[in-house]
Amino acid sequence: MEGADETLKARGAGAFACQPNRGAGTPACRAGTPARAGELCSAIFSGLLGGTLKRAPRLIARCALLYLALHAAHADIIDRIAVSVGNRVITEVDLDREIRITALLNGDKPDFSPENKRKTADRMVDQRLVRSELEASRYLLPSSAEADAALKELKSRYPDEAAYRRALAEYGIDEDDLKTRLLWQLTLVRFIDMRFRPGIQISDEEIRNYFNEHTRPALDRAHPGKPSSLDDYRDSIEQTLIGQAADQDAERWLKEARRRTPIVYHDEVFR
């Protein structure tokens, strides 16, 4: 029976070994498989047949518990919590996915540095706060058809479908996750428009100052000697200023929402 115990120790050592999580790009622990449990149980019963049966009940129980534990945990990946936002969490896998999708949309290489992880986590915290507000209030959300249109526009940046699929594979992104992100972008824009833009009033003086400080100098550089009129740009300037004011109001709202919400960053994820 000692031989069986030694075999159990030797084989069991690798049952819960850490393996690379290729999807996330960081090490994660995977549980062993039920087949692995079968090997370990075979070792136990081999020992029983070659030795005494007095210890059979205890060893059989050990084998059963081992099999159940490995079966329940088969191929599960331990996903660490990166940030706790109230009663919600942002996991390490969530963070990894956000970095990859952002890089794809910006045409950049994924940046998994501690600094960018923290910056990305900050942005995701804001998203969680907005989601909580959306769930507590009634806002007209974008439809799946609008997300499909956004995805179609994104695909048009690539020469063909094959190039688009290669980009998804290169960045390790699932198309459903990408579509979800595009839908969220539409949702965020609509939230800001509905929550903060209404009621913003822009004065004639503000429009005139923006024209003199920004629009006219740009026009003079582009078209030297050509006269420019404020009336030709009044509406676009007003919308620009309304957008800036709405963004400032949103920043203030997020700052207050952060103050009210318990937020905990788990530093070990950002190393």
C-alpha positions, 0 to 999 in steps of 0.5 A, spaced: 500 500 500 505 504 501 507 504 493 500 506 492 500 512 496 507 514 493 504 513 486 498 518 489 503 523 491 507 523 485 501 523 480 497 528 485 502 533 485 500 535 478 493 535 478 492 542 480 498 545 477 498 552 474 498 552 466 498 558 462 492 561 460 493 563 453 486 567 452 488 572 458 496 572 457 497 571 464 498 565 468 492 562 471 491 555 475 486 550 472 484 544 475 485 537 473 481 533 469 476 527 471 481 522 467 486 524 471 482 522 477 481 516 474 489 515 474 489 516 481 484 512 483 487 506 479 493 507 483 489 506 489 486 500 487 492 497 484 495 498 491 489 495 495 489 489 490 497 488 492 496 489 499 491 489 505 484 491 505 483 494 512 484 501 509 480 500 503 474 504 506 478 510 507 482 510 501 475 508 497 472 515 500 479 519 498 478 516 491 471 518 491 472 525 494 478 526 489 474 524 483 468 529 485 473 535 486 476 534 480 470 533 476 466 539 479 473 543 477 474 541 470 478 546 466 475 552 470 480 558 470 481 562 477 479 569 475 482 574 480 478 580 482 481 586 479 477 592 482 470 591 486 465 597 485 460 597 490 457 590 489 460 589 482 466 586 480 471 587 475 475 581 474 482 580 471 479 577 464 475 583 464 481 587 464 484 583 459 479 583 454 478 591 455 485 592 453 485 588 447 479 591 444 481 598 445 487 596 442 484 593 436 479 599 435 485 604 436 490 600 431 495 599 437 499 594 440 495 591 446 499 594 452 499 590 459 503 595 463 501 596 470 500 603 468 495 602 462 492 596 466 490 601 472 488 607 466 483 601 463 481 599 470 479 607 472 475 607 465 471 601 467 470 603 474 466 609 470 463 604 466 460 600 472 457 607 475 454 609 469 451 602 468 448 602 475 445 609 473 442 606 467 439 600 471 436 605 476 433 610 471 429 609 464 433 611 458 432 609 451 438 604 449 441 603 443 438 597 439 442 591 437 441 593 429 445 599 431 450 595 434 450 591 427 451 597 423 457 600 428 460 593 427 459 593 419 462 600 419 468 597 423 469 591 418 469 596 412 476 599 415 479 592 413 480 590 405 475 584 406 472 579 411 479 574 412 483 580 414 478 582 419 478 575 422 485 575 422 485 581 426 480 578 431 485 572 432 491 577 432 488 581 438 485 574 441 478 577 441 471 574 440 466 578 435 461 577 440 465 581 445 467 586 440 459 587 438 458 588 446 463 593 446 461 597 440 454 597 443 456 600 450 460 605 446 453 607 443 450 607 450 455 611 453 454 617 448 446 616 448 447 616 456 451 623 456 446 626 451 440 624 455 443 625 462 447 632 461 446 635 454 438 637 455 438 644 459 445 647 457 444 654 454 450 657 450 450 664 450 452 669 444 458 671 447 461 664 448 459 663 441 463 669 439 469 668 443 470 661 441 469 663 433 475 668 435 479 664 439 479 657 435 475 657 428 477 664 425 485 663 426 484 656 423 480 658 417 485 664 416 491 658 416 487 654 411 484 660 407 489 666 407 485 672 405 479 669 405 473 673 409 470 668 414 463 669 417 461 667 424 454 666 422 456 660 417 459 657 423 454 659 429 450 652 429 456 648 429 460 652 434 454 651 439 454 644 438 461 643 440 460 648 446 454 644 448 458 637 448 464 640 452 459 642 457 456 636 457 462 632 458 464 637 464 458 635 467 459 628 466 466 628 469 463 632 475 457 626 476 462 621 475 467 624 481 461 624 485 458 617 484 466 615 485 465 618 492 459 615 494 461 608 492 466 603 495 471 602 490 477 597 492 483 596 487 486 589 488 494 591 487 496 584 485 493 584 479 496 591 477 503 589 478 
